[in-house]
């Protein structure tokens, strides 16, 4: 009879490791059209072998070369599958115990999917995206570098060196204590609200190509800032942010569901030092 395999997707490297379970050479028989091998009377079809190779993303000449290794893996899977049946694993207590856990997990998953699916529709995703566009369209952002030092005196010396035509990026690599030092102090593009207020106030007041003429003090130390570019932040298209928006809506729906369940339930937390959240009025 013909047996169609569903081969689990595994890392390609695993297929070719020395532990390909049983690497003994296969006996060679006259080839039957469309059949790659016969194991315990069951046929492994060549088209299923090709599907397994395609699933691994292997194409062209490489696909032809890996046929023997992938076939070995399929045969190994079949041998184990046959022995699992003989061992009557499905009747064992361990199997039943694990299946019970999986059943509960599946029930929860289906329950949650049913409860929140109406909260993450395409229409709601689009509405959330429209709000995102409104909040971010036309927002100014800058690209800046900075040099962070622990004292004002050191910051003043950095400014003096820059006024003397020192290269900002090279100076940042040598003097800055910030992780960005290895990039020449480059912070990339950022919005005003993405940095601490003192830093943003100075950075957004500078002209492109200029550096701060006085140290900027924050909780991190003293900064000297140089602005490289200014522009309006581009809003990404819907397809680029749809999935994060779905996750956000899903998390919000789950939070609301749990809050509702708590309101309806009688929950008493007895663990010392842990308080039950106050119910909203």
Secondary structure, DSSP 8 states (H G I E B T S, - for coil): -EE--------HHHHTSTT-S-----------TTEEEEETTEEEEHHHHHHHHHHTT--HHHHHHHHHHHHHHHHHHHHHHHHHHHTTGGGSHHHHHHHHHHHHHHHHHHHHHHHHGGGS-HHHHHHHHHHHHHHHTT-EEEEEEEEEESSHHHHHHHHHHHHTT--HHHHHHHH--SGGGGGTTEEEEEEGGGS-HHHHHHHTTS-TT-B-SS-EEETTEEEEEEEEEEEE-----HHHHHHHHHHHHHHHHHHHHHHHHHHHS-----STT--------
